[in-house]
């Protein structure tokens, strides 16, 4: 099998499974282990995968990012539980940041704290908060149509003017080595800025995003606590070594 044919076989394996073992690659390509490792190294250099012990992990590209509508239909019950708990962390007089995204959107119906101010880069979040008569600041910038998030230099510069008591963030991937990740560089940069301006940071994520790596790093695991649904015990124990994990 030619090199490009092996690459295509590896890509197909990763399209079907987020993590592929080296032995599976050897069987699919008919190559030796040393050749398979070399192929993985080359594909990693091309930014198509991440090598892990005994195999490789898929990287999710910008083009594969689901839309807001698609995301909102996934793990609805889990997101509702996560959002309900996250909302209890908001206290009277808090000045908070709520990141654009469906996980953070799930918080809104459960917010009970009074006299709070919310800064957000999410168009849908800003609309709902306004209807709830909550003082809301929508940061300026470019609108990313797929996620309806405000991004760009203007958004980051505005965020730098604020100091948040708490920030509630979304993510596309959570990984021990690569931390919190997202497919879009501009969104990653806005998220980083908001996190830097917050005293406490919470990432809201359902269990499907654990052991996943997306295109751009946001921050390290140690930089935020995680609120999620019930995890398999080995996964929970692994991540609790690096940050606080709250299961709801």
N, C-alpha and C positions, 0 to 999 in steps of 0.2 A: 504494500500500500504506500502510495506517494505521501510526502509530507502534508500537502494540502488536503488530501483525502483523510489523513489521520486527524488533522485539525477539524475538519467538518464532522467527523465521527465524535470527537470530544465535545464540540459545540452542541451536537444533538443530544448527547448524554446530559449535558448541563441544562439544556432547554427543558428536559423532562424531569430533572432532579436538581435541587439546589446544591447538593453535595455529591460528588462522585468519587469512589475509591479508585486507587491506582490499579488494582486488579481488574476492576470493571473496564478500565481504559485499555489494559493489555488484552483482555478478551475481545473487546469490540474492534480493536485495530490490528490485532495479531502481531503487535510490536513487542519488543523486549521491555523490561521494566526501565532500563536505562534510557531507551529511546522515548518511552512514555514520559519519563521525568523531564527529559530535554524538551519534549513538545510542550509540557505544562509550563516550563520556564519561559519558553518563547511566547506562549499565549499570555502569560502573566505580564511580560514586558509590553505586549500589545494592549494591555489593559482589559483583556477579555475574561479574566478569571483571577482568583486569588488562590495561591497554593496553600494547602493546609497539610498537617501531618497525615500521610497516607493517602493523599488525593488532592482534590481541588474543590473550590467553592465558587458558585456562580456570582458574577457581579451584575447587578441590575442597571441597565443603561437608562439614560434620560428618556429614550423613546419608549421604554416599557412602563413608564410611570402611569398608573391608573388615573382616570379623571376623578373629580370630586364625586360625581354620581356613582361611578363604579366603586369607589372606596366606601361610600356611605351604605352600600348594600352588603358589605362584607363584615362579618363578626359584629352584627348590630347589638345583640344582647350583651356581649362582652364589653363593647364600647360604652353601652349605657351604664353598666356597673362601674366601670373605670371612671367615667365622667361624674357619676353620682358621688363617688368617694372623693375625687379631686375637688369637687365643689365645696365639700366640708372643710377644706383647708383654707378657704378664703375667709378672712376675718373683717370685722367692721373697720372702716377707714383704710383698708388695703389699697395700694396703688400697684396694679398687677399688669402683666403682659400675658395675652393669650395668643398663641401661635395659630396661623391658618392651618386648617386640617379637620378631618372628620372626627378624629378622636377627641380633640379639644372642643369641637363643636358640641359634642355630647355632654359637656359640662353645663351648658347654658341653662337648660330647664331646671337645674337643681341649685342654682346660685341663690342663696338666701341672705347673705351678708348685706348690711346696709351701708350707705355712704361710701361706696367704693368707686374707684376710677379704673377703667380697663383700657389699655392700649393694645391694639391688634393690627396685624397686617392682613387679616382675613376679611374679605368683603361680606361674605355671608354672616360671619360672626358679628361684624359691626352692625349689620342690618337688624339682626335678632336682638342684640343688646340694646339698640335704640328703641325697639318696640317694647322692651322690658323696662324702659325708662332708667337705664343704667348709664351713668356718665361715661361716654366712650370717645376715644381718640383713635381715628384711623390714620395710620402713617401713609405718607405720600410715596409716589414712585411709579414704576411701571406695573401694569397688571399682567400676571401670568395667567392666560386663559384657562389652562387645564386645571389648575388648582385654585384659581381665583384669589391668588395671593399677591400682595404688593411687594415688589422687589426692587433692587437697584440702589444706587448711591444715595439718592434722596431719602429712601426708607432707612438706610443705615445711619445717615447723618442725623435724622430726626430721633432715632432710638438712642443715640449717644447723649441726647439732652436729658434723658430720664434716668431715674434710679428706682427700680422696681422692688417691692417687698417680696414678690414671688413671680416666677415665670412658669407658665404651663406650656410645654412644647410637644410637638409631634415629631415623628421620625419614620423613616422607611426601613431602616435596618438597625439591629443591635448585635454587636459582636465583641467578643473578649479582646481581640487584637486591634480592631479598627474602630471600636467605640460606636457612637451614634452616626448614622450616615443617611444621605438623601440623594436623589438622582441629579439635582440641579445645583450648579455652582452658586448661582445668585441666591437661591433660597437658603443654601447652606451658610452663606455669608451673612444674611439677615438674621438667621437663627443664632449664629455665633455672637453677633452684636447684642442681641436681646439677652442672651445668657450672661454675657460679660457685665451687663447692667443690672443683674438681679441678685438679691441676697440669697434667695432659695430658688432652686430649679427642680422642676418635676417633669419627667418625660412620660407622656401617656401613650401606652402601646399595648395592643393585644399580643397574645403569645406567638402568633404566626411570624412576627418580625424578629424573634430571637434567632441567633445564629445565621442572620442574613446580613449581607454586605451590599450597600448601594454605592453609587459612583463617587460621592464627595463626603469626606469626613466633616461632621459638625463639631463635636467635642469628644473628649475621652469619657469613658464610663464613670470615672470618679467625679466628673463635673456635674452630675445630676442624679437625683433619685428616680427610680422607675416605679410607676403605678401600672399594674397589669392584672390580667385574670390568672387563674390557677395554672401553674407551670408544672411540668414533670419534675420530680424532686431533683434528679441530677442536674437539670438546667438551672433550677432555682439556686441550688447550692453553689454551682459554678459561678453564677453572676453575683451572688451575695458576697463573694470574696473581694469584689471590686467596688460595689456600691450598694446602697440600700434598695431593696426590692420589696414593694408592698403588693401582695396579692389580694384581690377583692372578688 
